[in-house]
Amino acid sequence: MRLPSGFAEVPCARCGAFTPGLAFGELCRDCVKVTTARANRVARLISLAVTALAAAYVSLRIPPTPTARMWAAICVVVVYLIVRRVAKKVAMEHLRG
């Protein structure tokens, strides 16, 4: 099937491999896998560093009661998850091209 622009295949924005079904400026399946793997690695490192800092700060600032420690642990886990998601999105955008 031909694209509306008249081209049957479009080159990948990164590697230049002609792939059917791509729009101009998109990445092929292999380049998306590589970019996703790199973004996951970067996001994991960033989120672990931020979580370690948050855990250190929280452990110094909370009162030593069991309830406060439980809520602090929950908050640290939530910080990890949110930072990981945001860092992955940012890394995918910056590693794309």
Residue, then its C-alpha position, 0 to 999 in steps of 0.5 A: m500500500r502506498l502512503p498518501s505522499g506517494f512513497a511506499e517506504v520511508p527512511c528511519a529518522r536515525c538509521g536511515a533504513f527504509t521501513p514500510g508504515l513509518a511516517f516521516g521523522e519516526l524511528c524504526r522498530d529496532c531504533v525504538k528498542v535501542t532508544t527505550a533501553r537507553a532511556n530505561r537505563v538513564a531513568r533508573l539511575i536518575s530515579l535511584a539517586v533522587t530516591a536515595l536523597a529523598a530517603a535520607y532527607v525523610s529519615l532525618r526529618i520525621p519523628p521516630t514513630p512507626t506510623a510516620r516511618m510507614w508513611a515515609a516509606i510509602c512516600v519514598v516509593v511514590v517518589y521513585l515511581i514518579v521520578r522514574r516515569v518522568a525521567k524516562k519520558v524526558a530521556m526518550e525525547h532527548l535520546r530520540g534524535 
